[in-house]
Amino acid sequence: QLQLQESGPGLVKPSETLSLTCTVSGGSISSARYYWGFIRQPPGKGLEWIGNMYYSGYTHHNPSLKSRVTISVETSKNQFSLKLSSVTAADTAVYYCASLRDHYFDYWGQGILVTVSS
Amino acid sequence: QSALTQPASVSGSPGQSITISCIGTSSDVGSYNLVSWYQQHPGKAPKLMIYEGTKRPSGVSNRFSGSKSGNTASLTISGLQAEDEADYYCCSSAGSGTWVFGGGTKLTVL
């Protein structure tokens, strides 16, 4: 069974770039069965899909965030990463990484709270 | 791409059944039988409860069921139990590899 774990800074300054890494264990990030994605949840609010990546590099992004989002994969480390540029307080959220199998998110990381503040 | 519409809250007594609706459009829920439902307890990551509209992952109680009619998907929980109290989110394909979540529904077991 897959396990995912987010890591990265818990505090980012406004206008800077948020960077998170998700480490996958229990399976290969190069598996043809999965896309790898990020979802976020502002405090007290609902879930928002950010984007997905296939191990080959093929990506999809939320149109509302597309210009600020970069998702990349590091197959040698079994990791994938999120970069979100020009952050504001509105980007404060718990960020989850998850595996997207076929048409559903089946495994999730525990989440990491990222606060945007000076 | 707008969030799917869910009621903010629903409630029921132990043993009763409740249904949570998830209203989308012909561009998402109505076009694909790819709605999934997630349960989230406070401070925890979401857990997959229903996928592809009606299917249950291994280990999920058969008290949970999903359905769809037109642009509306629904999650029904029968025989409510205290541990079902949580937030529930629907999610649908919105085409072109994109996904959209509902705003979430808080279930209270009275």
Interface residues (C-beta under 8 A of the other chain):
Chain A: G37 I39 K45 G46 L47 E48 W49 N52 H60 H61 N62 P63 S64 Y96 L100 D102 H103 Y104 F105 D106 W108 G109 Q110 G111
Chain B: Q1 A3 Y32 L34 S36 Y38 A45 P46 K47 L48 Y51 E52 P57 Y89 C91 S93 S96 G97 T98 W99 V100 F101 G102 G103 G104
